[in-house]
Amino acid sequence: MTKRLAEVAKKAGVSEATVSRVLNGRSGVSESTRTSVLTALDVLGYERPTKLRGERARLVGLVLPELQNPIFPALAEVVTGSLAQRGFTPALCARTIGGVPESDYVEMLLDHQVSGVIFAGGSYALADASHEHYLRLTERGLPVVLVNAGVDELGFPRVSTDDAVAVEQAYGHLRSLGHERIGMVLGPEGHIPSRRKLVAMIQASGAEAEVERSSFSMEGARVAATKLVERGVTGIICASDVLALGAIRAARRLGRAVPADVSVVGFDDSAFMTCTDPPLTTVRQPIEMMGQAAVDLLVSQIDEAREFSDELLFEPELVVRGSTGPVRR
C-alpha cells in the first residue's frame, strides 16, 4: 500500500497524504487535484477503491510503431495536446524492436478501460499481418481511428494522406527536371500506403515502375536504392524521409552526387529534413490537420456515439529543397 501511495503521489505531483485523502473520500482536496490522483491511479494500472470505480478517467490510447522516425513524435504532440484540450488523458504506447507488440498494448488498454484508441503506422497497414487484436476492439464496440491507409475490411474510420496526389507531385517534379528513369523505394509488399503509391506511379508514368522494396530503415533503403542506381535510375521517389536518407547514402557510396547524378524525393517532411546534406526535397504530410481530425473523429464516436467507417483524405504538399536537380546530360 505504501509503495502504491508513493508511486501515485509521484505520478500526480502531490503528497502521499493527499493521495490517501482522495482514496478515502475525505474532504480538503480540490477537484483538479482529485482528478489528477485518480488519473495517475488509472495510468499506473491500480484498481480504484470500489466507491470510485464509476468515475474512471477518460483515457485514450495512442499506439505508435516507433519514436525514432520524427514524424511519429510530431503526430503524438498534436494528438496528445488535442486530447488534453478535450478533457481526455492520453496514454502513449510506442512499440520497439523486441519490445511490447501492438496486440499486447491493446490488451493493456482494454484492461485500463480506455474510451478509445488512435493507431498510427500499425499492423492494420500490412495486408499479411495478424489483425485479431483489432477485431477484439470491434467486438467491444470501442471507438477507434486509424492514421493513414489500412486494410479495408477492418471498417474503422481513417485519416490519410492522399498517396496518389503525393506520387503525382513527386513524379511531376522529377519529370520537369528532365528525369526519365524514375524509380521508387517502397515499404514491404503488403504495406497498403506503398501499394497505393505504386498504383499511382504506374498511372502517372503509363508504364511499369522501377521498384525496390525495403523495411522502413536507412539500411534497408540503402540496399534497395543501390539496385536502382546500378540500373541507371536518375530519380528516386521514396515512401518516407528515412528511406530517402538511405537512398542518398546509397548514391554516395556508389560515387554519385546528389542531386547532380541522382535526385531523391522523400515523403513526410519530418523534423530536421532542412538540416540534412543536401536538404531533402519531400512531400509534406499535413500532420497537424490530420492529428486534429483523428481526435475529432474519435471524440465524436465517444461523446456522440456516432459511427464512421469512411476515409478522410488530406492533400500533401511538395516541398522542393536541395536533393533534386536537373538530370545530367
C-alpha positions as CSV (number, residue, x, y, z in Angstrom):
1,M,0.0,0.0,0.0
2,T,2.8,2.4,0.9
3,K,4.5,1.7,-2.4
4,R,1.3,2.4,-4.3
5,L,0.8,5.7,-2.5
6,A,4.3,6.8,-3.3
7,E,4.0,5.9,-7.0
8,V,0.7,7.6,-7.4
9,A,1.8,10.7,-5.5
10,K,4.9,11.0,-7.7
11,K,2.8,10.5,-10.9
12,A,0.2,13.1,-9.8
13,G,2.8,15.5,-8.4
14,V,1.2,15.6,-4.9
15,S,2.0,14.3,-1.5
16,E,1.2,10.8,-0.3
17,A,-1.2,12.3,2.3
18,T,-3.2,13.9,-0.5
19,V,-3.4,10.6,-2.3
20,S,-4.6,9.0,0.9
21,R,-7.4,11.6,1.3
22,V,-8.6,11.1,-2.3
23,L,-8.7,7.3,-2.0
24,N,-10.5,7.5,1.3
25,G,-13.0,10.1,0.0
26,R,-12.1,12.7,2.5
27,S,-12.6,16.5,2.1
28,G,-10.0,19.2,1.7
29,V,-8.9,18.3,-1.8
30,S,-9.6,20.4,-4.8
31,E,-11.4,18.8,-7.8
32,S,-8.4,19.3,-10.1
33,T,-6.1,17.6,-7.6
34,R,-8.6,14.8,-7.1
35,T,-8.8,14.2,-10.9
36,S,-5.0,14.2,-11.2
37,V,-4.7,11.5,-8.5
38,L,-7.5,9.3,-10.0
39,T,-5.9,9.6,-13.5
40,A,-2.5,8.7,-12.1
41,L,-4.1,5.6,-10.4
42,D,-5.6,4.6,-13.8
43,V,-2.4,5.2,-15.8
44,L,-0.3,3.1,-13.3
45,G,-2.8,0.3,-13.6
46,Y,-4.0,0.3,-10.0
47,E,-7.6,-0.6,-9.1
48,R,-9.7,2.2,-7.8
49,P,-11.5,1.8,-4.5
50,T,-15.0,0.4,-5.1
51,K,-16.8,3.6,-4.4
52,L,-14.6,5.4,-7.0
53,R,-14.8,2.9,-9.9
54,G,-17.7,4.7,-11.6
55,E,-15.6,7.7,-12.1
56,R,-12.8,6.3,-14.3
57,A,-10.8,8.9,-16.1
58,R,-11.4,9.3,-19.8
59,L,-8.3,7.6,-21.1
60,V,-7.4,7.4,-24.8
61,G,-4.7,5.2,-26.2
62,L,-2.3,6.4,-28.9
63,V,-0.4,3.5,-30.3
64,L,2.7,4.3,-32.5
65,P,5.1,1.9,-34.2
66,E,8.2,3.8,-33.1
67,L,9.6,7.1,-31.9
68,Q,12.9,7.2,-33.9
69,N,11.2,8.4,-37.0
70,P,10.5,12.1,-36.3
71,I,7.1,12.0,-37.9
72,F,5.6,9.9,-35.1
73,P,6.6,12.2,-32.2
74,A,5.2,15.1,-34.3
75,L,1.9,13.3,-34.6
76,A,1.9,12.4,-30.9
77,E,2.4,16.0,-29.9
78,V,-0.6,17.1,-32.0
79,V,-2.9,14.2,-30.8
80,T,-2.0,14.3,-27.1
81,G,-2.4,18.1,-27.0
82,S,-5.8,18.0,-28.7
83,L,-7.0,15.2,-26.4
84,A,-6.0,17.1,-23.3
85,Q,-7.9,20.1,-24.5
86,R,-11.0,17.9,-24.9
87,G,-10.7,16.6,-21.3
88,F,-9.1,13.2,-22.2
89,T,-5.9,11.7,-20.7
90,P,-3.7,10.3,-23.5
91,A,-1.9,7.0,-22.9
92,L,1.1,6.8,-25.3
93,C,2.1,3.3,-26.4
94,A,5.2,3.1,-28.6
95,R,6.4,-0.2,-29.9
96,T,10.2,-1.0,-30.1
97,I,12.2,-3.8,-31.8
98,G,11.9,-6.8,-29.5
99,G,9.6,-4.8,-27.2
100,V,5.9,-4.9,-26.4
101,P,3.9,-5.9,-29.6
102,E,0.8,-4.0,-30.7
103,S,-1.5,-6.8,-29.7
104,D,-0.2,-6.6,-26.1
105,Y,-0.7,-2.9,-25.9
106,V,-4.3,-3.4,-27.0
107,E,-4.8,-5.8,-24.1
108,M,-3.3,-3.3,-21.7
109,L,-5.5,-0.5,-22.9
110,L,-8.6,-2.7,-22.6
111,D,-7.6,-3.6,-19.1
112,H,-7.4,0.2,-18.3
113,Q,-10.9,0.6,-19.8
114,V,-9.8,3.3,-22.3
115,S,-12.5,5.3,-24.0
116,G,-11.0,4.9,-27.4
117,V,-7.7,4.3,-29.4
118,I,-5.9,6.1,-32.2
119,F,-3.4,4.0,-34.1
120,A,-0.7,5.2,-36.4
121,G,1.5,3.0,-38.6
122,G,0.3,-0.2,-37.1
123,S,-0.2,-3.7,-38.5
124,Y,-3.5,-2.5,-39.9
125,A,-1.4,-1.1,-42.7
126,L,0.0,-4.6,-43.5
127,A,-2.2,-6.9,-45.5
128,D,-0.4,-10.0,-44.4
129,A,-0.2,-9.2,-40.7
130,S,-2.5,-10.5,-37.9
131,H,-5.5,-8.3,-37.3
132,E,-7.1,-10.3,-34.5
133,H,-6.5,-7.6,-31.8
134,Y,-8.4,-5.1,-33.9
135,L,-11.3,-7.4,-34.1
136,R,-11.3,-7.5,-30.3
137,L,-11.8,-3.7,-30.3
138,T,-14.7,-4.1,-32.7
139,E,-16.3,-6.7,-30.5
140,R,-16.0,-4.4,-27.5
141,G,-17.6,-1.6,-29.6
142,L,-14.6,0.6,-28.7
143,P,-14.1,3.8,-30.8
144,V,-11.0,3.6,-33.0
145,V,-9.4,5.8,-35.6
146,L,-6.5,4.8,-37.9
147,V,-4.0,7.3,-39.2
148,N,-3.1,6.6,-42.9
149,A,-4.3,3.8,-45.1
150,G,-5.1,0.3,-43.8
151,V,-6.8,-2.8,-44.9
152,D,-10.4,-2.1,-45.8
153,E,-12.2,-5.0,-44.0
154,L,-11.5,-3.6,-40.5
155,G,-14.2,-0.9,-41.0
156,F,-12.5,1.7,-38.8
157,P,-12.5,5.4,-39.9
158,R,-9.2,6.6,-41.3
159,V,-7.4,9.9,-41.6
160,S,-5.0,9.6,-44.5
161,T,-2.6,11.5,-46.7
162,D,-3.6,11.1,-50.4
163,D,-0.9,8.8,-51.6
164,A,-1.9,9.3,-55.3
165,V,-1.5,13.0,-55.1
166,A,1.8,12.6,-53.3
167,V,3.2,10.5,-56.1
168,E,1.8,12.7,-58.8
169,Q,3.6,15.7,-57.2
170,A,6.9,13.9,-56.8
171,Y,6.8,12.3,-60.3
172,G,5.8,15.5,-62.0
173,H,8.6,17.4,-60.2
174,L,11.3,14.9,-61.4
175,R,9.9,14.9,-64.9
176,S,10.0,18.7,-65.0
177,L,13.7,18.4,-64.3
178,G,14.3,16.1,-67.2
179,H,14.4,12.7,-65.4
180,E,13.1,9.8,-67.5
181,R,14.4,6.8,-65.5
182,I,12.5,7.3,-62.2
183,G,12.3,4.5,-59.6
184,M,10.7,4.0,-56.2
185,V,11.8,2.7,-52.8
186,L,8.7,1.5,-51.1
187,G,7.8,-0.4,-48.0
188,P,7.1,-4.2,-47.9
189,E,4.8,-5.8,-50.5
190,G,1.8,-5.9,-48.1
191,H,2.2,-2.3,-47.0
192,I,-1.1,-0.6,-48.1
193,P,0.2,3.0,-48.4
194,S,3.1,1.7,-50.5
195,R,0.6,-0.2,-52.7
196,R,-1.3,3.0,-53.3
197,K,1.9,4.8,-54.2
198,L,2.8,2.1,-56.7
199,V,-0.6,2.2,-58.4
200,A,-0.3,6.0,-58.7
201,M,3.2,5.8,-60.1
202,I,2.0,3.3,-62.8
203,Q,-0.9,5.6,-63.7
204,A,1.3,8.7,-63.8
205,S,4.0,7.2,-65.9
206,G,1.9,4.9,-68.0
207,A,4.4,2.1,-67.7
208,E,5.7,-0.5,-65.2
209,A,7.6,1.2,-62.4
210,E,11.2,0.6,-61.3
211,V,10.6,-0.5,-57.7
212,E,12.6,-1.9,-54.9
213,R,11.2,-2.9,-51.5
214,S,12.6,-2.2,-48.1
215,S,11.9,-2.2,-44.4
216,F,11.4,1.4,-43.1
217,S,15.1,1.8,-42.2
218,M,18.0,3.7,-43.7
219,E,20.0,0.4,-44.0
220,G,17.2,-1.3,-45.9
221,A,16.7,1.7,-48.2
222,R,20.4,1.9,-48.9
223,V,20.4,-1.7,-50.3
224,A,17.2,-1.1,-52.3
225,A,18.4,2.3,-53.8
226,T,21.7,0.8,-54.7
227,K,20.0,-1.6,-57.0
228,L,18.0,1.2,-58.7
229,V,21.1,3.4,-59.2
230,E,23.0,0.5,-60.7
231,R,20.2,0.0,-63.2
232,G,20.5,3.6,-64.4
233,V,17.7,5.3,-62.4
234,T,18.4,9.0,-62.0
235,G,15.4,10.0,-59.9
236,I,14.1,8.1,-56.8
237,I,10.8,8.6,-55.0
238,C,10.8,7.2,-51.5
239,A,7.9,6.2,-49.2
240,S,9.4,8.0,-46.2
241,D,12.1,10.6,-45.4
242,V,14.0,7.8,-43.6
243,L,14.1,5.8,-46.8
244,A,15.1,8.9,-48.7
245,L,18.1,9.4,-46.5
246,G,19.1,5.8,-47.1
247,A,18.8,6.4,-50.8
248,I,21.1,9.4,-50.6
249,R,23.7,7.3,-48.7
250,A,23.4,4.6,-51.4
251,A,24.1,7.1,-54.2
252,R,27.1,8.5,-52.5
253,R,28.6,5.1,-51.8
254,L,28.4,4.4,-55.5
255,G,30.3,7.6,-56.2
256,R,27.2,9.5,-57.4
257,A,26.5,13.1,-56.4
258,V,23.1,14.2,-55.1
259,P,21.4,15.9,-56.9
260,A,23.9,16.2,-59.8
261,D,23.8,12.5,-60.7
262,V,20.8,11.2,-58.7
263,S,17.7,13.2,-57.4
264,V,15.9,11.9,-54.3
265,V,12.4,12.8,-53.1
266,G,11.1,11.8,-49.6
267,F,7.7,11.6,-48.0
268,D,6.6,13.1,-44.6
269,D,8.7,16.3,-44.3
270,S,9.6,15.2,-40.8
271,A,11.7,17.3,-38.4
272,F,15.3,18.2,-39.5
273,M,14.9,17.5,-43.2
274,T,16.0,21.1,-43.8
275,C,19.3,20.2,-42.0
276,T,20.3,17.1,-44.0
277,D,23.0,17.3,-46.6
278,P,21.6,18.2,-49.0
279,P,18.3,19.5,-47.6
280,L,15.7,17.0,-48.6
281,T,13.0,17.6,-51.2
282,T,10.0,15.8,-49.8
283,V,6.2,15.5,-49.9
284,R,4.8,17.0,-46.7
285,Q,2.1,15.2,-44.8
286,P,-0.3,17.8,-43.1
287,I,0.3,16.2,-39.7
288,E,-1.3,18.9,-37.6
289,M,-4.6,18.8,-39.6
290,M,-4.6,15.0,-39.7
291,G,-3.9,14.7,-35.9
292,Q,-6.7,17.2,-35.1
293,A,-9.1,15.3,-37.5
294,A,-8.2,12.0,-35.9
295,V,-9.1,13.4,-32.4
296,D,-12.3,15.0,-33.8
297,L,-13.4,11.6,-35.2
298,L,-12.6,9.7,-32.0
299,V,-14.4,12.2,-29.8
300,S,-17.5,12.2,-32.0
301,Q,-17.6,8.4,-31.5
302,I,-17.1,8.6,-27.8
303,D,-19.3,11.6,-26.8
304,E,-22.0,11.4,-29.5
305,A,-22.0,7.7,-30.3
306,R,-21.6,8.5,-34.0
307,E,-20.4,5.7,-36.2
308,F,-17.9,6.3,-39.0
309,S,-16.2,4.0,-41.5
310,D,-15.1,6.5,-44.1
311,E,-11.6,7.6,-45.0
312,L,-10.7,11.3,-44.9
313,L,-8.0,12.1,-47.5
314,F,-5.7,15.1,-46.9
315,E,-3.8,16.7,-49.8
316,P,0.0,16.7,-49.3
317,E,2.4,19.4,-50.4
318,L,5.6,19.1,-52.4
319,V,8.5,20.9,-50.6
320,V,11.4,21.4,-53.0
321,R,14.9,21.6,-51.5
322,G,18.4,20.6,-52.5
323,S,18.1,16.8,-53.1
324,T,16.6,17.2,-56.5
325,G,18.0,18.9,-59.6
326,P,18.1,18.8,-63.4
327,V,19.2,15.5,-65.0
328,R,22.8,15.3,-66.1
329,R,23.0,15.4,-69.9
